[in-house]
Amino acid sequence: MIRLVQQTAGGEETIAELDALQTFAIGRASGNDARFTDPAVSNHHLRLDRTEQGWTLTDLDSANGTTVNGNPVAGTVALAAPATIVLGEAVWLRFVDDTAPASDAAPPPPALLASDADIALVRDMKARTEQIRREVAKVIVGQAEIVEQVLMVLIAGGHGLLVGLPGMAKTTLVATIANVLDMAFRRVQFTPDLMPTDITGTEILESDPESGEKRFRFIRGPVFTNLLLADEINRTPPKTQAALLEAMQEKSVTVGNQTYKLEPPFFVLATQNPIEQEGTYPLPEAQQDRFMFNLWVDYPSEDEEELIVKKTTVAATEKPQKVVSRQELLQLQDVVRKIPVSDHVVRYAVRLVRSTRPADDRAPDFIRKYVSNGAGPRAGQFLILAAKARAVLEGRIHVSCADVARAALPVLRHRILSNFAADSEGITPSHLVERLLQHVEQPGEQDY
C-alpha cells in the first residue's frame, strides 16, 4: 500500500492511501484533496500523479517551494518510496510504500522536526523583532543594522566583536539589548592588570566556624551570567583574553580540578577601540575566529546625531521593556538548529568561503593579489547559522541565498587577512568581501 503521511511533533498521521487514486492535489485553498492552513503553503501548492512508470510530483509554482529529500523541485519529478516531501519548509510529508521489500541500505537520518509551539513562535517573531527595535530605540538612536546583527548573533547562539570609536554607545547598546531580552548582564572593563581569575572566579580558603576545619570555596566571577560584555578586550594581556576561550566554546569554566557549567543562554559581546593601539594587545586571529560576527559601529548620520544630543542632555523619560523571555530565547536557538537549508544555499555559502582563499581554483584575481590567508570552515558554519537566524527574526522558516549574502560582511571581514599590497592601497577586508559578493554569483537553475 502506498500512503502519504504527515510528520508532526507527535508522530505520523496518514493523509491518503494512494493505491486507488490517479491524482492527489495539496494546497491551502478549498478543492484540494488535502488542505493545510499554514501560510507558507500556497493555495495550489503541488500535485501527485500516477503514471505507467510510477508516481510523479509537480510543484504548481508555489510561492515558498517544495523539496523532495532535501532537493528543490522545479517542475515535475519522479517519486520513489520512501521520500520526504516538504511544502514551504513548513509542512513535512512522507511518501511511503508499505509493500516494498526492506532494503539493506541504511535509512536516511530522520528530520529534526519543529513542534507547533516552535512554528508559532517563529511566526510571531516578525512582530516581536519590530517591537525589540522600538524598545532599543528608546535608548539607542539609529544603528538599526548593528541592532539587527547583534540579534542575529544572539538567536544563532554565537558571540560578537563590536569595533568602533569611543562614544558610539557600544556598551549602552549591549546593556539595553540584555534588558529587552530578559538576560542577566555583567560588564568587565579589561585593563592591563586584569587577571584570568578576575573573570572566571577563584577559590578562597575558609574555616568552618563549628568544626574549625579549613576548606576551599569557589567564588564565581562575572563570567557566570547570560550576557557578558568584555569592554575593550584588546587592553588586557593574552593570558586574560584566553580565559574567555573555554567559556565561549565549551560554555563552561574550569578552576583547579573542577569544571563549572555556565547557565544557558550564554553570550560574549566584546568591544574594541580601533584607533588606540599603543599599550594594547590585539586579539590573535585564532581568537578572533571564535567570534561569529565582527560588527563595525560607525558614526551616526547628521539627523541622528542631533537627536542623540537632544535625548541625552535631558532626563530620561522612557525605559525599554522586556519583549522576549529567557526561555523563549533558548527556544529560538533550538529552532534555528531545526530549520532545514536547501543544498543550493549551503553550496553558495561554501563557494563564498572558498573564494576567499588565494590558493583555491575559484578565487578571483583580486583575492590572489590582496589576501594572504582566507576564511576557514567555521566561516561557512556561521554563514548558515546567521542566515537561519535572520530568517527567524523575519518570521520565516525558509532560508535564501540573500540571507547568506546579508551575513557575509560581519562573518568574513575578520577572517580575511589582507597582505601588504592591500594595505598600501588602502584596501580593507570589508572592501574585499563586498567585491566578493559581486563576483560570486548566487545559484541558478543549473544548481537546483
C-alpha positions in Angstrom: 0.0 0.0 0.0 1.3 3.4 -1.0 0.5 6.1 1.5 1.1 9.8 2.1 1.6 10.6 5.8 2.2 13.9 7.6 5.1 14.2 10.1 4.3 16.2 13.2 6.0 16.6 16.6 3.6 13.9 17.9 4.4 11.3 15.2 2.9 10.4 11.8 -0.7 10.6 10.5 -1.9 9.1 7.3 -3.3 11.7 4.9 -4.2 9.5 2.0 -4.0 5.9 0.7 -2.9 6.4 -2.9 -3.5 2.9 -4.4 -7.0 3.7 -5.6 -6.2 7.3 -6.8 -4.9 8.7 -10.1 -4.1 12.2 -8.9 -3.8 14.0 -5.5 -3.7 17.8 -5.1 -2.4 19.6 -2.0 -2.8 23.3 -1.1 -4.4 25.8 1.1 -7.5 26.6 -1.0 -10.7 24.6 -1.0 -11.0 22.0 -3.7 -7.6 20.4 -2.9 -7.6 16.7 -1.8 -5.5 17.7 1.2 -5.6 21.2 2.8 -3.1 22.9 5.1 -3.8 26.2 6.7 -0.1 27.1 7.2 0.6 30.4 5.4 3.8 29.0 3.9 1.6 26.6 1.8 0.3 28.1 -1.4 -3.4 27.9 -2.4 -2.4 25.3 -5.0 1.0 24.0 -3.9 1.6 20.6 -5.6 0.0 17.6 -7.3 0.8 13.9 -7.3 0.1 11.9 -10.4 0.1 8.2 -11.2 1.9 7.3 -14.4 2.8 4.0 -16.1 6.3 4.3 -14.5 5.0 5.3 -11.1 4.1 8.4 -9.2 5.3 11.9 -10.0 5.3 15.2 -8.1 4.6 18.5 -9.8 5.2 21.8 -8.0 2.4 24.2 -9.1 4.6 27.4 -9.0 4.2 27.6 -5.2 5.5 30.7 -3.5 7.7 29.0 -1.0 8.7 26.0 -3.0 8.8 22.2 -2.5 11.6 19.9 -1.7 11.9 16.1 -2.1 14.6 14.5 0.1 16.1 18.0 0.5 16.3 18.8 -3.2 14.2 21.7 -4.5 11.6 20.8 -7.1 11.3 22.8 -10.3 8.5 21.3 -12.5 7.9 17.6 -12.3 10.0 14.9 -10.6 9.6 11.2 -10.2 8.8 9.9 -6.7 10.4 6.7 -5.2 9.4 5.5 -1.8 10.4 6.3 0.8 10.6 10.0 0.2 10.4 13.1 2.4 8.3 16.0 0.9 8.4 19.5 2.4 6.0 22.2 1.5 7.4 25.7 2.0 9.7 24.3 4.6 6.7 24.3 7.0 4.7 21.1 6.3 6.5 17.7 6.3 5.1 14.7 4.4 6.4 11.2 3.7 5.7 9.2 0.6 5.9 5.5 1.8 5.2 2.1 0.2 4.3 -0.5 2.9 4.6 -3.4 0.4 8.2 -2.5 -0.7 10.8 -5.1 0.5 13.1 -4.0 3.2 16.3 -2.5 1.9 19.8 -3.4 3.2 20.8 0.3 2.8 20.8 2.4 5.9 17.7 4.6 6.1 18.2 8.4 5.8 18.6 10.2 9.1 15.2 11.4 10.5 14.5 15.0 10.0 14.7 17.2 13.1 11.1 18.4 13.4 9.9 21.6 14.9 6.9 21.5 17.3 3.8 23.5 16.8 5.0 25.8 19.5 8.2 26.4 17.7 6.4 27.3 14.5 4.1 29.6 16.3 7.0 31.4 18.0 8.8 31.9 14.6 5.6 33.2 13.0 5.3 35.7 15.8 8.9 36.8 15.6 8.5 39.4 12.8 6.2 41.5 15.1 8.4 40.9 18.1 11.5 41.9 16.2 9.9 45.2 15.3 8.9 45.6 19.0 12.5 44.9 20.1 13.8 47.6 17.7 11.3 50.1 19.1 12.3 49.3 22.7 16.0 49.6 21.9 15.3 52.9 20.1 14.1 54.4 23.4 17.8 54.4 24.4 19.9 54.0 21.2 19.4 56.3 18.3 19.9 54.8 14.8 22.3 51.8 14.4 19.5 49.7 13.1 21.8 47.4 11.2 24.0 46.9 14.2 20.9 46.1 16.3 19.8 43.5 13.7 23.2 41.9 13.6 23.5 41.6 17.4 20.1 40.0 17.5 21.3 37.5 14.7 24.3 36.6 16.9 22.2 36.0 20.0 19.5 34.0 18.1 22.2 31.9 16.5 24.0 31.3 19.8 27.3 32.9 18.8 29.5 35.7 20.1 30.1 39.1 18.7 33.1 41.6 18.5 32.0 45.2 18.3 34.6 47.6 16.9 34.1 51.3 17.0 35.4 54.6 18.1 34.8 55.9 21.6 31.4 57.3 22.4 29.5 55.2 19.9 27.2 53.7 22.6 28.6 50.2 22.2 28.3 49.5 26.0 24.9 51.1 26.2 23.6 49.1 23.2 24.6 45.7 24.8 23.2 46.6 28.1 19.9 47.7 26.5 19.5 44.5 24.4 20.2 42.4 27.5 17.4 44.2 29.3 14.9 43.8 26.4 15.7 40.1 26.1 15.4 39.5 29.9 19.1 38.3 30.3 21.4 38.7 33.3 24.1 41.2 32.3 27.6 41.7 33.6 30.3 44.1 32.3 34.0 43.6 32.7 36.4 46.6 31.9 39.5 45.0 30.6 42.7 46.6 31.8 46.4 45.6 31.6 46.4 44.4 35.3 43.3 42.2 34.9 43.9 38.5 35.8 42.1 35.4 34.5 40.6 34.7 37.9 39.0 38.2 37.9 36.8 36.8 35.1 36.3 33.2 35.9 36.3 33.4 39.7 38.7 32.0 42.3 38.8 29.6 45.3 39.2 31.0 48.8 40.3 29.2 51.9 37.8 29.5 54.7 37.3 27.9 58.1 34.1 26.2 59.3 33.1 28.1 62.5 31.7 25.0 64.2 34.3 22.3 63.4 37.3 24.6 62.7 38.1 22.6 59.5 39.5 24.6 56.6 38.2 24.1 53.1 38.2 25.8 49.7 35.1 27.6 48.5 34.7 28.8 44.9 33.6 32.4 44.4 32.1 32.8 40.9 33.4 35.5 38.7 31.4 37.8 36.3 31.5 35.2 33.5 28.7 33.4 35.3 25.9 35.4 33.6 23.8 35.3 30.4 25.4 38.2 28.5 29.0 39.2 29.3 30.3 42.5 27.9 34.1 42.3 27.6 34.8 46.0 27.3 37.9 47.0 25.4 39.1 43.4 25.2 42.4 44.4 23.5 43.6 46.3 26.6 44.3 43.1 28.6 47.2 40.6 28.1 46.7 37.4 26.1 46.6 35.3 29.2 43.4 37.0 30.4 42.0 37.2 26.9 42.4 33.4 26.7 40.4 33.0 29.9 37.3 33.6 27.8 38.0 30.8 25.3 36.7 27.9 27.2 33.6 29.8 28.3 32.9 30.8 24.7 33.4 27.4 23.1 32.5 24.9 25.8 30.1 27.0 27.9 32.0 26.0 31.0 34.7 27.2 33.3 37.5 25.1 34.8 39.1 26.3 38.0 41.6 23.9 39.7 40.2 20.3 39.1 36.6 21.4 39.0 34.6 22.3 35.9 31.5 24.5 36.3 28.8 24.7 33.6 27.5 28.1 32.6 23.8 28.6 32.8 22.3 29.0 29.3 21.9 31.2 27.4 25.5 32.5 27.5 27.0 35.1 25.1 30.1 37.2 25.0 30.0 40.6 23.3 33.4 42.2 23.3 34.3 45.7 22.3 37.5 47.1 20.7 38.8 50.6 20.1 40.4 50.6 16.7 42.4 53.9 17.0 44.5 53.4 20.1 47.0 50.6 19.6 49.7 51.8 22.0 49.9 49.7 25.0 47.2 47.3 23.8 47.2 43.6 23.0 45.4 42.9 19.6 43.4 39.7 19.6 45.2 36.9 17.8 43.5 35.7 14.6 42.7 32.4 16.1 40.8 34.0 18.9 39.0 36.4 16.6 37.8 33.4 14.7 35.8 32.4 17.8 33.6 35.4 17.3 30.7 34.8 14.9 30.4 38.4 13.9 32.7 41.4 13.6 30.4 44.4 13.9 31.7 47.8 12.9 29.9 50.6 14.8 30.2 53.7 12.6 29.3 57.4 13.0 25.6 58.3 13.1 24.1 60.5 10.4 23.7 64.2 11.0 20.0 63.9 11.8 20.7 61.0 14.2 23.5 62.9 15.9 21.2 65.9 16.5 18.6 63.6 18.1 21.3 61.9 20.2 22.3 65.3 21.6 18.7 66.3 22.3 17.9 63.0 24.0 21.0 62.6 26.1 21.0 66.1 27.6 17.7 65.8 29.3 16.3 63.5 31.9 15.3 60.1 30.5 11.6 59.6 30.3 11.3 56.1 28.6 12.6 52.8 29.8 12.8 49.8 27.5 10.5 46.9 28.3 11.2 43.2 28.1 9.9 41.7 24.8 11.4 38.1 24.7 11.8 36.0 27.8 15.0 34.0 28.6 13.1 30.7 27.9 11.8 31.9 24.6 15.3 32.9 23.6 16.5 29.4 24.3 13.6 28.0 22.3 14.6 30.3 19.4 18.2 29.0 19.5 16.8 25.5 19.3 14.5 26.4 16.4 17.5 27.8 14.4 19.1 24.4 14.6 16.0 22.7 13.3 15.4 24.9 10.3 16.3 23.0 7.1 18.5 24.6 4.5 18.4 23.8 0.8 21.6 22.3 -0.8 21.9 25.3 -3.2 22.0 27.7 -0.2 24.7 25.7 1.5 26.6 25.5 -1.8 26.5 29.3 -2.1 27.9 29.8 1.4 30.7 27.3 0.8 31.6 29.0 -2.5 31.8 32.4 -0.8 34.1 31.0 1.9 36.4 29.0 -0.5 36.6 32.1 -2.8 38.4 34.0 0.0 41.4 31.6 -0.2 44.1 32.6 -2.6 45.2 29.1 -3.4 41.7 27.9 -4.3 40.8 27.5 -8.0 37.7 29.6 -7.6 39.5 32.5 -6.0 39.2 35.7 -8.2 42.3 37.6 -9.2 41.8 40.4 -6.6 41.8 37.8 -3.8 45.0 36.3 -5.1 46.5 39.8 -5.2 45.4 41.2 -1.9 44.8 38.3 0.5 47.4 36.2 2.4 45.0 33.9 4.2 41.3 33.3 3.7 38.5 32.1 5.9 38.3 28.6 7.4 35.4 26.1 7.5 34.0 27.8 10.7 33.0 30.8 8.4 30.7 28.6 6.4 29.1 27.3 9.5 28.5 30.8 10.8 27.1 32.0 7.5 24.4 29.3 7.5 23.6 29.9 11.2 23.4 33.6 10.7 21.2 33.2 7.6 18.8 30.9 9.6 18.8 33.5 12.5 17.9 36.3 10.1 15.0 34.2 8.7 13.7 33.6 12.2 13.9 37.3 13.0 11.7 38.0 10.0 9.2 35.3 10.9 10.3 32.9 8.1 11.2 29.2 8.2 12.9 29.1 4.8 16.4 30.4 4.2 17.6 32.0 1.0 20.9 32.9 -0.6 20.0 36.6 0.1 20.2 35.8 3.9 23.7 34.3 3.4 24.8 37.4 1.5 23.4 39.7 4.2 25.6 37.9 6.8 28.7 37.7 4.7 30.3 41.0 5.7 30.3 40.6 9.5 31.2 36.9 9.2 34.1 37.2 6.8 35.8 40.5 7.3 37.8 39.4 10.4 38.6 36.1 8.8 40.3 37.5 5.7 43.9 38.6 6.3 45.0 41.2 3.8 48.6 41.5 2.6 50.9 44.4 2.2 49.7 45.2 -1.3 46.2 45.7 0.0 47.3 47.8 3.0 49.5 50.0 0.8 46.5 50.7 -1.5 44.1 51.3 1.4 42.0 48.2 0.6 40.4 46.7 3.7 38.9 43.2 4.2 35.5 44.8 4.1 36.1 46.1 0.6 37.2 42.6 -0.5 34.1 41.0 0.9 31.9 43.5 -0.9 33.7 42.8 -4.2 33.4 39.1 -3.5 29.7 39.3 -3.2 29.5 40.8 -6.6 31.9 38.2 -8.1 30.3 35.0 -6.7 27.0 34.5 -8.4 24.1 33.2 -6.5 23.0 29.7 -7.7 20.9 29.5 -10.9 18.7 26.8 -12.4 21.7 24.6 -13.1 22.4 24.3 -9.4 18.9 23.1 -8.4 
